């Protein structure tokens, strides 16, 4: 029967090395660096995703605030117009009651003419 070459005993070979053996250190050095690289990459990517999420949220809030401020002017204009219509009706009632509609029209015409001359 032919003799086969002896099989290397990797575990015994590994244990026989001393911690000062540079090959042993180089065997394990890339592993922590790789894990640190993966961890850093994950943390940076996750931080960027969360930052973009916060920025989108802040943009939406700013848009809603801007819309609300714009709507205030619209609502105020409607209430102002409604108030002006009510006041115009009261003024019309007063003018008709006092019979001074012609005087009011003349006074308004004078003011309009003076304004047109200034412009």
Residue frames as qw, qx, qy, qz and C-alpha x, y, z in Angstrom:
[[0.000, 0.891, 0.454, 0.000, 0.00, 0.00, 0.00],
 [0.428, 0.469, -0.038, 0.772, 1.45, 3.33, -1.01],
 [0.321, -0.489, -0.448, 0.677, 2.00, 5.90, 1.64],
 [0.130, 0.847, 0.361, 0.368, -0.02, 9.06, 1.26],
 [0.274, 0.392, -0.281, 0.832, 1.46, 12.39, 2.23],
 [0.216, -0.411, -0.697, 0.546, 0.53, 13.47, 5.73],
 [0.036, -0.804, -0.448, -0.390, -2.44, 15.83, 5.98],
 [0.205, 0.325, -0.330, 0.862, -1.57, 19.15, 7.50],
 [0.334, -0.611, -0.669, 0.259, -3.12, 19.77, 10.87],
 [0.121, 0.656, 0.141, 0.731, -4.25, 23.41, 10.51],
 [0.536, -0.796, -0.148, -0.240, -5.44, 23.81, 14.07],
 [0.809, -0.416, 0.007, 0.415, -2.17, 22.59, 15.54],
 [0.540, 0.305, 0.145, 0.771, -0.27, 24.77, 13.10],
 [0.108, -0.777, -0.179, -0.593, -2.35, 27.80, 14.09],
 [0.671, -0.736, -0.077, -0.047, -1.92, 27.16, 17.82],
 [0.821, -0.157, 0.005, 0.549, 1.80, 26.71, 17.46],
 [0.327, 0.594, 0.058, 0.733, 2.21, 30.27, 16.21],
 [0.325, -0.371, -0.460, 0.739, 2.95, 32.89, 18.81],
 [0.120, 0.882, 0.415, -0.190, 0.89, 36.11, 19.08],
 [0.163, -0.752, 0.269, 0.579, 3.97, 38.02, 17.99],
 [0.492, 0.106, 0.712, 0.489, 4.02, 36.17, 14.69],
 [0.164, 0.349, -0.147, -0.911, 3.29, 38.81, 12.00],
 [0.244, -0.095, -0.809, -0.527, 1.38, 36.33, 9.88],
 [0.182, -0.480, -0.825, 0.235, -1.10, 35.72, 12.70],
 [0.007, 0.553, 0.264, -0.791, -1.69, 39.43, 13.18],
 [0.184, 0.260, -0.459, -0.829, -2.09, 39.96, 9.46],
 [0.128, -0.262, -0.929, -0.229, -4.60, 37.12, 9.34],
 [0.155, -0.654, -0.702, 0.237, -6.96, 38.94, 11.70],
 [0.152, -0.349, -0.044, 0.924, -6.18, 42.60, 11.00],
 [0.132, -0.121, -0.518, -0.836, -8.50, 43.00, 7.97],
 [0.265, -0.493, -0.825, -0.081, -11.53, 41.64, 9.78],
 [0.185, -0.662, -0.454, 0.567, -11.99, 44.48, 12.31],
 [0.053, -0.323, 0.250, 0.911, -11.17, 47.03, 9.63],
 [0.145, -0.232, -0.762, -0.587, -13.78, 45.54, 7.35],
 [0.251, -0.624, -0.729, 0.128, -16.39, 45.56, 10.12],
 [0.179, -0.569, -0.188, 0.780, -15.48, 49.14, 11.01],
 [0.008, 0.115, -0.487, -0.866, -15.82, 50.11, 7.36],
 [0.216, -0.418, -0.804, -0.364, -19.21, 48.44, 7.05],
 [0.272, -0.641, -0.594, 0.402, -20.39, 49.98, 10.31],
 [0.126, -0.444, 0.030, 0.887, -19.25, 53.44, 9.28],
 [0.086, -0.073, -0.645, -0.756, -20.84, 53.10, 5.87],
 [0.249, -0.540, -0.798, -0.103, -24.12, 51.97, 7.43],
 [0.244, -0.631, -0.419, 0.605, -24.10, 54.81, 9.97],
 [0.062, -0.298, 0.243, 0.921, -23.38, 57.46, 7.33],
 [0.160, -0.228, -0.742, -0.610, -26.06, 56.13, 4.97],
 [0.281, -0.602, -0.740, 0.104, -28.63, 55.91, 7.76],
 [0.208, -0.550, -0.230, 0.775, -27.77, 59.42, 8.98],
 [0.019, 0.116, -0.432, -0.894, -28.16, 60.83, 5.47],
 [0.222, -0.402, -0.804, -0.378, -31.52, 59.11, 5.02],
 [0.289, -0.657, -0.601, 0.351, -32.80, 60.47, 8.32],
 [0.166, -0.418, 0.012, 0.893, -31.47, 63.95, 7.54],
 [0.105, -0.105, -0.601, -0.785, -33.32, 63.94, 4.19],
 [0.280, -0.547, -0.784, -0.084, -36.46, 62.82, 6.00],
 [0.259, -0.623, -0.382, 0.631, -36.18, 65.71, 8.46],
 [0.078, -0.245, 0.275, 0.926, -35.55, 68.19, 5.63],
 [0.174, -0.320, -0.737, -0.569, -38.64, 66.96, 3.74],
 [0.306, -0.638, -0.676, 0.207, -40.71, 67.30, 6.93],
 [0.220, -0.534, -0.146, 0.803, -39.44, 70.84, 7.54],
 [0.001, -0.016, 0.503, 0.864, -40.16, 71.79, 3.93],
 [0.235, -0.501, -0.773, -0.311, -43.74, 70.53, 4.24],
 [0.302, -0.664, -0.504, 0.462, -44.22, 72.49, 7.46],
 [0.160, -0.368, 0.117, 0.909, -42.84, 75.65, 5.86],
 [0.088, -0.202, -0.664, -0.715, -45.16, 75.21, 2.87],
 [0.285, -0.622, -0.728, -0.039, -48.18, 74.78, 5.14],
 [0.285, -0.605, -0.293, 0.684, -47.20, 77.86, 7.14],
 [0.081, -0.175, 0.352, 0.916, -46.78, 79.90, 3.98],
 [0.177, -0.387, -0.753, -0.501, -50.15, 78.71, 2.65],
 [0.302, -0.662, -0.631, 0.269, -51.80, 79.57, 5.96],
 [0.201, -0.492, -0.067, 0.845, -50.33, 83.09, 5.90],
 [0.036, -0.021, -0.552, -0.833, -51.54, 83.54, 2.33],
 [0.242, -0.508, -0.791, -0.240, -55.00, 82.32, 3.24],
 [0.223, -0.568, -0.471, 0.637, -55.24, 84.87, 6.04],
 [0.009, 0.285, -0.202, -0.937, -55.11, 87.68, 3.49],
 [0.223, -0.212, -0.751, -0.584, -57.79, 86.00, 1.37],
 [0.302, -0.562, -0.756, 0.145, -60.11, 85.50, 4.34],
 [0.171, -0.514, -0.255, 0.801, -59.55, 89.08, 5.49],
 [0.070, 0.083, -0.425, -0.899, -60.35, 90.39, 2.01],
 [0.280, -0.408, -0.791, -0.360, -63.66, 88.49, 1.99],
 [0.305, -0.635, -0.597, 0.384, -64.62, 89.80, 5.41],
 [0.138, -0.376, 0.015, 0.916, -63.54, 93.32, 4.42],
 [0.142, -0.127, -0.606, -0.773, -65.64, 93.17, 1.24],
 [0.319, -0.544, -0.773, -0.073, -68.61, 91.87, 3.20],
 [0.284, -0.584, -0.392, 0.651, -68.16, 94.71, 5.71],
 [0.056, -0.206, 0.258, 0.942, -67.87, 97.28, 2.92],
 [0.209, -0.334, -0.732, -0.556, -71.08, 96.00, 1.33],
 [0.334, -0.630, -0.666, 0.221, -72.89, 96.26, 4.66],
 [0.232, -0.511, -0.147, 0.815, -71.57, 99.78, 5.21],
 [0.013, -0.016, -0.493, -0.870, -72.49, 100.81, 1.66],
 [0.262, -0.519, -0.762, -0.287, -76.03, 99.60, 2.28],
 [0.324, -0.653, -0.476, 0.492, -76.19, 101.63, 5.49],
 [0.170, -0.326, 0.144, 0.919, -74.83, 104.69, 3.70],
 [0.099, -0.249, -0.669, -0.693, -77.39, 104.26, 0.93],
 [0.299, -0.642, -0.706, 0.027, -80.16, 104.06, 3.52],
 [0.289, -0.587, -0.247, 0.715, -78.91, 107.23, 5.20],
 [0.089, -0.140, 0.374, 0.912, -78.63, 109.12, 1.90],
 [0.183, -0.405, -0.735, -0.512, -82.11, 108.09, 0.78],
 [0.328, -0.662, -0.622, 0.258, -83.58, 108.92, 4.13],
 [0.235, -0.612, -0.103, 0.748, -82.00, 112.38, 4.21],
 [0.518, 0.802, 0.297, -0.009, -82.58, 113.04, 0.47],
 [0.137, -0.865, 0.353, 0.328, -78.93, 113.97, 0.07],
 [0.851, 0.118, 0.435, 0.269, -78.04, 111.52, -2.66],
 [0.512, 0.801, 0.092, 0.297, -77.31, 114.27, -5.18],
 [0.182, -0.919, 0.328, -0.122, -74.99, 116.07, -2.72],
 [0.753, -0.385, 0.516, 0.132, -73.13, 112.86, -2.02],
 [0.793, 0.408, 0.344, 0.294, -72.72, 112.14, -5.73],
 [0.283, 0.923, -0.072, 0.252, -71.40, 115.66, -6.36],
 [0.424, -0.794, 0.433, -0.039, -68.92, 115.39, -3.48],
 [0.826, -0.123, 0.508, 0.212, -67.67, 112.05, -4.74],
 [0.662, 0.657, 0.219, 0.288, -67.34, 113.41, -8.27],
 [0.019, 0.959, -0.234, 0.156, -65.27, 116.36, -6.99],
 [0.611, -0.579, 0.535, 0.069, -62.93, 114.03, -5.13],
 [0.831, 0.205, 0.458, 0.239, -62.57, 111.77, -8.18],
 [0.476, 0.840, 0.062, 0.251, -61.80, 114.74, -10.43],
 [0.211, -0.897, 0.380, -0.082, -59.21, 116.10, -7.99],
 [0.757, -0.312, 0.555, 0.144, -57.58, 112.67, -7.80],
 [0.768, 0.478, 0.337, 0.260, -57.48, 112.43, -11.61],
 [0.237, 0.946, -0.118, 0.186, -55.77, 115.85, -11.85],
 [0.480, -0.732, 0.483, 0.021, -53.08, 114.81, -9.35],
 [0.795, -0.032, 0.557, 0.237, -52.23, 111.71, -11.34]]
